[in-house]
Amino acid sequence: MYTRPEGAEIVLGGMTAQTGPNPDDPDRYDQDVDPTYPTATRERLARRQPALADAHFARGQAGLYDMSPDTRAVLDRAPNVDGLYLAAGFSGTGFKKSPAVGACMAELILQGRAETVDLSPFRLSRFAEAQPLHSPDEYELPTDWGHTF
């Protein structure tokens, strides 16, 4: 859940939750808001910010996460496509990481390798190598995404 002001009066709020199955065809993904979403969001927001208990739901849109099979970013050269680089799969966390990712990707593109941070854990080939990236600070996802390594 997050909130942020927009203008003088509007506060946007959101909750991230996988409420349905993992879409097989992202091009046919239903972007309509689940009918229970406005009430559930308002209730959760009001617990943190009581002034929002009477908030009005104006509109909403559902979206997809861009995530890799291990839910970690891919930062690498694209195989077999000269000049194409990948910085993807952040699943909503890329904005806060973008300064560091931008610096490392610039090094990779201009110098052939990132020097500020070792990007090898984020290589695309880790999936074919059956070496998904794990963190000591693992978190649980609300849904089994069905990936096996």
Protein Blocks (a to p, Z undefined) as FASTA:
>chain_A
ZZddehjkbccddddddfbdcdfblmlpcfbdcfklmmmmmmmmmmmmmmlmmpccfbdc
dddddddfkopacddddehighiacdehkloplmmmmmmmmmmmmmmmmnopafkbcckl
mpmklmmnopacddfkbccdfbdehiaZZ
